[in-house]
Each structure stands twice: as C-alpha cells, then as structure tokens.
Amino acid sequence: MTTEIKNAIIESTTLTLNEGHGIPSCMIHLNYGGSSQGFGGYDLRYYGLKMITRILETVGEERWEDLPGNHVRARIEGGLIVAIGHIMEDKWYYPKAEDKKQDGKDL
C-alpha cells in the first residue's frame, strides 16, 4: 500500500450530532493547495471525546473553533487519511491505531 505525507491547511471543521443517519461525528476539511480532502467521519458514539481531545492536542489548539487556519500533516494510505500530525513536531493522531492499543490488540 502506498503511503504519503502531505502538508495541508485546515479549511474548516464540522461537529455534528446527526450526520444524516443518526451518527454523531466530526470532520476536518484539509486543503493541500489545489486539492482538498476530509479527515474524520468516525462514529463519536464509539470514538467520543477522546477523538476530539486527541485532534486538539495534536494540532496544538485548545478549542475546536480554533482549528481552521492551522497547518498540519496528513498521512495518506490507499487514498484515505489515516492520521493527522502537527506541522513541526513529531505528534500524530492515528484513530484506529490508538483504538487498537486501547483494546489491547496488536497494531
């Protein structure tokens, strides 16, 4: 599987209670400078506050509303963003990998 890291700017964010089908979720809309892609769409009933907290910690912000305008890195595998990272520091958030660690499963 091809892996690439792209720099991006967070254009906007979405935090919704009912994504059209009863699932609360969040989305970060990234601009790569000519193209864009979303990171998120995970079911917050499962990933919950930990996901929002980890995104804020990784980007380096205190409030969800302050995420737009921040520069980040996106790790893309098979065309999908699997993690976001701080633009300068070696801080990454991999939702599925952290979830497996929490459940005691191997990565």
Steps between C-alpha positions, in 0.01 A plus 500: 500500500633842408552742787557871459522799731349829381503844658159662525306788651182432695234690302205421723363252750166335557366357824155351458254312715322328213697454178179438307471145630507531879876487552681781686832574333767757429685593183808710430511640147860524374632706210820375336532807278311405189307202636318420821397201709316430824628324811243359736153359465564264790207406723534716811279260695803273487804732464341778704671774691837326470501565124421868538755537780774322303436712189530819708816375674661397172431828322586704810172679562271529801168551319337320206405838354870597477601209275434675163810675370744260668762321292517122545640190333280223366611137475321344206478127435307360208356845428355544852631717783589263782668756728562869546814648643633823643670701226835536685506251786497122484145478639248284313147380557408162348139430607488132410849423630433666836169317522678166453754587770218587737333163433828315561525381139818504294544776242 
